[in-house]
Amino acid sequence: MAIILASQSPRRQELLRKMGVRDFRTMSLDVDESYPAGLSPEETVVYISRKKSDAAAALVSPDELVITADTMVFLDNDRLGKPHDEADALRMLTELSGRRHTVCTGVTVRRGGESEAFSVSTNVYFRTCGEAELRAYIATGEPMDKAGAYGIQGLGSLFVEKIDGDFYNVMGLPVERLGRTLARFGVNFF
C-alpha cells in the first residue's frame, strides 16, 4: 500500500520511520490554516488536519493512504505559533517559563472515502528560566521555526521539567495513537 505523509517536517518523517514505516513519500500542501473562532485546542488541530487531508485527497489516487497532521502549542488556551523574530521568541519563552502549556496535535488518516481524525494533547512543564539563558538559546536559531519557540528534541529540552502525555506528540506526531490508527488501515509495522 502506498503511504503519503503530507508534511515536509523532518521531525514527522523521522518519527514515521521510527514507527517502522519505511516506504512512504512526502507531499507539500498549501492550505489555509485559518479556523473558526470558538474551537477548543483539540478541535482546532483536528479541523486543520482535516483541511489538509481534503486538499491531499484531491491530489492522490483513492488507494493511497494519506497522513496529515497539525501541531499547536497552547498557553491558557491561547495559541503560540512560530516566532516572527527573536523578540517574539523571547516573549513566548518568557511566557512559558515556570508554567505548564499544552501541545496538541490533530491527525487525519485517509484512504479513499474512509478517514479517521483524532487529537492528542500533552502537557509540558517548563522550569523557571532566566532571560540570559533564553537569549542564548534563541541565538542558536533552534526556536525560530518551531511552534512555541522551542524544540523538545533539541536544546529546548533543557527547559522541560516534565511532561504528561506522549513525548512524540510534542515533536509533531503522536506515535502510539497513530500506530493504532494505521494498524486499522492495514499497515504492518513488524
C-alpha positions in Angstrom: 0.0 0.0 0.0 1.3 3.4 -0.9 1.6 5.8 2.1 1.9 9.5 1.8 2.9 11.8 4.6 1.5 15.2 3.6 4.2 17.1 5.5 7.7 18.4 4.8 8.5 18.3 8.6 11.8 16.4 9.1 10.6 15.5 12.6 7.4 13.9 11.4 9.3 12.0 8.7 11.8 10.7 11.3 9.0 9.7 13.7 7.2 7.8 10.9 10.4 5.9 10.1 10.9 5.2 13.9 7.5 3.6 13.8 8.7 1.1 11.2 7.1 2.8 8.2 10.0 3.0 5.7 8.3 3.1 2.4 6.4 6.4 2.2 6.6 9.6 0.3 6.0 13.1 1.3 4.0 15.8 -0.3 3.8 19.5 0.3 0.4 21.2 0.7 -0.5 24.9 0.5 -3.5 25.0 2.8 -5.1 28.0 4.5 -4.7 27.2 8.2 -7.4 29.6 9.5 -10.1 28.1 11.7 -13.4 29.2 13.1 -13.4 31.1 16.4 -14.6 29.2 19.5 -13.0 25.9 18.8 -11.2 24.2 21.6 -7.4 23.5 21.1 -8.2 19.9 20.3 -10.9 20.8 17.8 -8.7 23.4 16.2 -5.9 21.0 15.3 -8.3 18.3 14.1 -10.1 20.9 11.9 -6.8 21.9 10.3 -5.6 18.3 9.8 -8.9 17.6 8.1 -8.5 20.6 5.8 -5.0 19.3 4.9 -6.4 15.8 4.3 -9.2 17.2 2.0 -6.5 19.1 0.0 -4.3 16.0 -0.2 -7.2 13.7 -1.3 -7.6 15.8 -4.4 -4.0 15.0 -5.4 -3.7 11.3 -4.8 -5.4 8.1 -6.0 -8.1 6.6 -3.8 -6.0 3.5 -2.9 -3.2 5.7 -1.4 -3.1 6.2 2.4 -2.6 9.8 3.4 -1.5 11.1 6.8 -1.9 14.8 7.6 -1.1 16.5 10.9 -1.2 19.9 12.6 0.6 20.7 15.9 0.0 23.7 18.0 1.2 25.0 21.4 -1.4 26.5 23.7 -0.8 28.5 26.9 -4.0 29.0 28.8 -5.9 28.2 25.5 -4.0 31.0 23.7 -2.2 29.7 20.6 1.6 30.2 20.4 2.7 29.9 16.8 6.2 30.1 15.3 8.0 33.2 16.4 8.2 36.1 13.9 11.6 37.2 15.1 13.9 36.9 18.0 11.9 39.4 20.2 8.8 37.3 19.6 10.7 34.1 20.5 11.9 35.8 23.8 8.3 36.8 24.6 7.0 33.3 24.1 9.7 31.6 26.0 9.3 34.1 28.9 5.6 33.3 29.0 6.3 29.6 29.1 9.0 29.9 31.8 7.8 28.3 35.1 4.5 27.3 33.7 2.5 24.4 32.1 1.4 24.6 28.5 -0.3 22.1 26.2 0.9 20.8 22.9 -2.0 19.5 20.7 -1.6 17.5 17.5 -4.5 16.7 15.2 -4.1 13.8 12.8 -6.2 12.6 9.9 -5.6 9.3 8.2 -7.4 8.8 4.9 -7.6 6.2 2.2 -10.3 6.7 -0.4 -13.6 7.5 1.2 -12.5 6.2 4.6 -10.9 8.6 7.2 -10.2 8.8 10.9 -9.3 12.0 12.6 -8.2 12.4 16.2 -6.2 14.7 18.5 -3.7 14.1 21.3 -2.7 16.6 23.9 0.5 16.6 26.0 1.1 18.9 29.0 4.6 20.2 29.1 6.1 21.9 32.3 8.9 24.4 31.9 11.2 25.2 34.7 11.7 28.9 35.6 14.3 30.3 33.1 16.5 33.3 33.2 16.5 35.9 30.4 20.2 35.4 29.7 19.8 31.7 29.1 16.6 32.3 26.9 18.6 34.8 24.8 21.5 32.3 24.5 19.0 29.6 23.3 17.4 32.0 20.8 20.9 32.8 19.5 21.3 29.1 18.5 18.5 29.6 15.9 16.7 26.5 17.1 13.4 28.1 18.2 12.8 30.2 15.1 10.9 27.5 13.1 9.0 25.9 15.9 5.6 26.5 17.5 6.0 27.8 21.0 9.6 28.8 20.1 11.3 25.6 21.3 12.2 22.1 20.2 11.8 19.4 22.9 14.0 17.1 20.9 16.9 19.6 20.9 18.3 22.2 23.2 14.8 23.2 24.2 14.7 20.1 26.3 16.9 21.8 28.8 13.9 23.9 29.9 11.5 21.0 30.3 11.0 19.8 33.9 8.5 17.1 32.9 5.8 16.1 30.5 2.4 14.4 31.0 1.5 12.5 27.8 3.0 11.4 24.6 6.6 12.8 24.2 6.5 12.3 20.4 3.3 14.3 20.2 5.3 17.3 21.3 7.6 16.7 18.3 4.6 16.6 15.9 3.2 13.1 15.7 1.5 11.1 18.5 3.2 7.8 17.7 1.2 5.5 19.9 -2.2 6.7 18.7 -1.1 7.0 15.1 0.2 3.4 15.2 -3.1 2.1 16.4 -4.9 4.0 13.7 -2.6 2.9 10.9 -2.9 -0.7 12.0 -6.7 -0.4 11.5 -6.0 0.8 8.0 -3.9 -2.4 7.4 -0.4 -1.0 8.0 2.1 -3.6 9.4 5.0 -2.4 11.5 6.8 -5.6 12.4 
